Each structure stands twice: as structure tokens, then as C-alpha cells.
Amino acid sequence: MDEDTNLVPENSNLLQTQLAFKMGSDMKWSAILLIIIGALTCVGIVTALIGVPMIIAGLRMNEAAKAFQDYSQSQDQNALNYAIQRQGKSFAILKILVIVYIILTVLYFVLFFTVLLPNLSNLPNFYGF
């Protein structure tokens, strides 16, 4: 008795190709947006700590997007491996960015509540405001 144990339909290769191409185009848009936001964030010296890695993550995501689109056209397994590797690098950088951003935000609030808020009563009193 010979059973067909293949649970993946035969047209899944076409679906996989279409999804890889769509994901590549969506990733390209996200990468360009990430690069632009990173460039705008680099205006300040302190904010460049966030902006430069954001640009690098956007570049890695753009490389992954191109590799996904290459995979969708050539079905080359090396292109798929490269795409996943670049996407993983991009996500690793973004993970570190989120952690740094959370730490900087917590430090900002600690500084605000410990230094600035207690000294608000020492500001000059303007009449009419």
C-alpha cells in the first residue's frame, strides 16, 4: 500500500515564489524607510547612537529584500540562505537598537524626575502665566 504522505500541494512552489517576491518588495520599502529615519535621527550627536545602527539595519534589510527577489526569480537555494542570513543580521541590529532605546528612555525619565522636576520651584515666577 503506497500512500502519498506529501502534505504540501504541488502548486506550493508558485505560491512560495510569489510570497518571496512580495516579501522582498515589502522589505525593500521598510528598508528605505528605516534608512531615511536613521539619517534623520543622526542629526544630533547623542541621537546618532540610534541613527547609525538604524541605517546599517536598513542596509542589511535592503540586501535581504534583493536576495528574496532574486530567489523568487531563480529558485536558487543560496539566494534564499543569503536572504535569511541578511534578514537575521538586520533583526539582530534592530533588537539591540530597541534595547538601547529603552535604556535611553528610562535614563531620560530618571533624569527628569530626579533633577528637573525638583528644581521647577526654583524657576523665576512670571506673572500672568
Salt bridges, closest charged atoms under 4 A:
ASP26 OD1 - LYS22 NZ 3.16
GLU63 OE2 - ARG60 NH1 3.57
GLU63 OE1 - ARG86 NH1 3.17
ASP70 OD2 - LYS66 NZ 3.50
